[in-house]
Amino acid sequence: MASVLTFTDVSVTRNGSTILDSISWSAQASDRWVILGPNGAGKTTLLQLAAAQIHPSSGEVVVLESTLGSADVFDVRPRIGFSSTALARRVPNNERVIDVVLTAAYSVTGRWNEQYEKVDLRRARRVLAEWSLLPLEERRFGDLSDGEQKRVQIARSVMTDPELLLLDEPAASLDLGAREELVQLLSGYAQSESAPAIVMVTHHVEEIPPGFTHALVMTKGTVHSAGMIDEVVTSENLSEAFGLELVISKNAGRYTARAA
C-alpha cells in the first residue's frame, strides 16, 4: 500500500532555531494517527508540512505521492482536509454554517460570487448531518459554541472527500460534554472504511478517539516513539516525553493519564 505521507530526515529551522530535527516517519491510507507531545515539541509544524503549507529546511516530504519543493502545492492542497484554529480565524463571523462548509469546494473562506451546483449543496448538507450540524445550517458561524465551531471546521475539511485529513487540536477549549460528543463522532468516522488517512494532534490522551490505530510521541523537535497505538501510548513513553512520571491507563478504548 502506498504511503500518503513520507518524511525522510526532515528538519525545519527558523531564525536559527531548530523546530524539527531529522524526522523520519510515514503513514498509510488506512492509518489513523495521533501525535502527542509537550508544548514546543514541533507537533503543529509537522502538521503544517503534512498539509503542504510550509516546506522543510532539509530532508524530503512526500504528500500524496507529491514531493514538496518539486510539486505544485496548489494541486496537492485540495486533496487534503485541514482543520485548525488558524483556519477558523479566517472564517467571517457572519458566514452561514452551510456556506462555511460549501466554500470548501473552492478552497476559500467567505462566500462571494462562486457558483455551486445542486450536487454541492446536497453534499454539504449530507456532511452537516454526519457531524450532527444540519439543524444549524442557517446559523451564523460566529454565534456558535466552541464545540459547534469545531465540528463545522471538521465538516468543512471532509466536504471535498479528501485523501488525507489533518486535525490540529480539534478538542482544544471544549467543555466536557462538547469534547465527548466530538470524540464520539471522530471515533465513528475513524472506523469507517470510507474515511481517509487521519492525523490528529492533541495534548491529552483523553481526547484520543477509539478506532485510532497509531501514535507518534514527539519531544524537542524529534520523534521519541512511533508505532501501533497501544505500544506507544504507555506510561514509560509519555513520562519521558513530558518530563513527569505519569500513569497511563486504558478502559473501553479510552486512555487516561495522571501523575504518579
N, C-alpha and C positions, 0 to 999 in steps of 0.2 A: 504494500500500500504506500502510495506517495505521501511524503510529508507535506503538511500545509504550512509549517514553519520550520526553518532550519537556521540556527545560529552557529557559526563556526568561529571560535576565537574572537568574539566581538567585544570591542571596547568603545566607550564613549567618554570623551573628556570635554570639559567646559571651563574656560578661564583658568586652565592649568590644573583643575581638579578632576580626578578620575571618578566618574559616576558609575560606569560599568567596567569591569576588569576581566577580560579574557573569558567571556561567557560562551559556552558551547551547550546547545540544547535543541531538541526537536520535538514536534508534536504532529500526531497523525490525525486524519479526518475523523476518526471515531473517538478521539480523546476528549476528556473534559478535565481541564487543568485548573487548579487553584494555586495562586502564587502568594506565599506568606513571607513575612519578614518585618523587622522593626522599621520605624521611620528612617528615611535616608538610605535604605538598603538598595535602592535602584529599581523598585518594582514598577513604578509608573513610567520610568524611562524605557524599561524593557517592553512595556505595553505599547508605548509610542513607536518604537521600532517595528513591532509586530503589526501596527496599524499603518505602516508606511508613512508616518507623519514626520519622522526625522531619519537621518542616515547615520550609520556608525562612523566613528572616527577611524577605526581599523577593524579588520575581520570582514566576514561575509554574512549577510542576512538574506535569506531566500523566503519570500512570502508568496504562497500560492504559485510556486514554480517560477517566480519572477525575482531576479536579484536586484536589491536596492542599489542604485547608482548606475545601473545599466538599463533598467526597465522604466517605462513611463508610469510613474506612480498614479497618474490620473486614470490609467486603465486598471490599476490594481485596487485602488481605494474603494470604488463602487462595489467590489466583491467582498468587502469587509464590513461587518456590522460593529459599530464602536459606540459604547455608551460611557460617558464620563461627565463629571461635574463641569469641566470646561465647556463641553458641548452644550450643556443645559443653559449656561450663562448666555449663549448666543441666541437662544430661542426668545422671541419677543413675548413679553408677559401677556399681551392681549391676543396672542395666537390661539385659535381654537384647537382643542386636542386632536380632532380629526385631521386638521391641517398640519400639525406638528408631525404626525405620522406620515401623512400623504406626501409631504415635501421631500421625504427621504428618496423618493423616486428620481428626483433631480439633484440630490445631494446638496440641498440648500436649506437654510433655516429662515422662515418668514415667507409666507405666501405672497406672491406678487402677480405676475402675468402668465405663469405656467399654465399649460393646458393639460388636463387629466382626462383619461377615458373612464368609462363606467367600470371597466375591469380593475382600474387602480383604486377606485372608491370601494368596490366590493372587497378587494384585498385588504385595504386599510381597516375596514370595519370588521373583517374576519380576525385580523391581528388584534384589534382592540378587544374583541370578545375573548380571545385566547388569554389575554392578560387582565381580564375582569375590568375592562375600562369602557365598554360600549355605552353604558348609561352616562358617561362623562364626555361623550364626543363633542358636544356643543359648548362645554365649559371652557373658560379661558385658562391657559396653562398657568399663568401667574396666580390664579385663585385656588389651585390645587394644593393639597397637603404634600409634605415631602415624600411620603410613600407613594402617593399617586403620581407625582412628577417622576420619580424613579422608574415606575412601571411604564409611564409614557415614553421615557427615554429608551427603555429596552424594546418596547413595541416598535418604536421608530427604527431601532437598529436591526430588527428582523424583518422589516417591511419588504425589503428587496430580496428575500431569500438568500442571505449571504452564505459564502462558503467558509467563513471564519467569523466567530462572534467574540468580541473583546469587551469585558466589563470591568471598569475601574471603580472599585469600591461601591458596588450597587446598593449596599445596605447601610452605607455611612449616614449618620444623623437620624436614622429611623427609630421610632419608639418600638417597644417590644412587639406590639400587635402588627405594626406595619412590616417589621423585619420578618416575623414568622410567616406572614402572608406572602412576602416576596420569596423567601426561601422555599416555601411550598410550591410556588409557581415555577421557580427556577429548577427545582428538583424534577417536576413533571416534564419540563421542556428538555432537560439534560438527558432524560431517559427515553425520549422519543427517537425512533430510528431515523426520522427525517431531519433531526437537528444537526447543525453543522458542528465542526470542532469549536470548543468553547475554552477561553482562557479568562479567568476571573481573578482580580487582585482583591485581597482583603487583609485586614489586620487581625481578624478574630476567627478562631476555628469554629465558633458557634454559628458563623454565617455560611459555612460550607454546606451546600445542599446535598442531600443523599442523591447518589447517582453520579457524582463526580468521581473520576477514575484515577487521576494522577495529581501529584503535588510537587511544587518546586519551592524550596525554602532558600531565601536569599539573605545575605548579610554582608555589609560593607562593599556592595557592588559585585559580589561574587555568588556563585551557586554553592550553597552549603550542602544541599542534598536534593535529589530529584528522583522520581520514580513512582511506583504504584502508591496510592494514597495512604494505605494502612502501614506501609513500610517507611513512609517519610514523616507522616504526622504522628510523631512519637514524643514522649517526654524528653528523651535524650536530645533529639534533634532541635526541638524548639527551645529547650533550656539553653543550649549552646548558642543558638541564633539570637535569642532575646537577652542573653546575659543574666538570666534569673532562673532559679530552679523551679521548674513547672511540672505539674502532674496533668497529663492529657488522658482523658477517658472517652469512651465511645459507647453510646447506648441508642438502640433503634436507628442506627445510621447517622446519628448526630454526634459531633465532637463537643467536648467542653474542656476548658483549661482553668487551672487555679494554681496559685503559688503554693509550693510545697511547705 
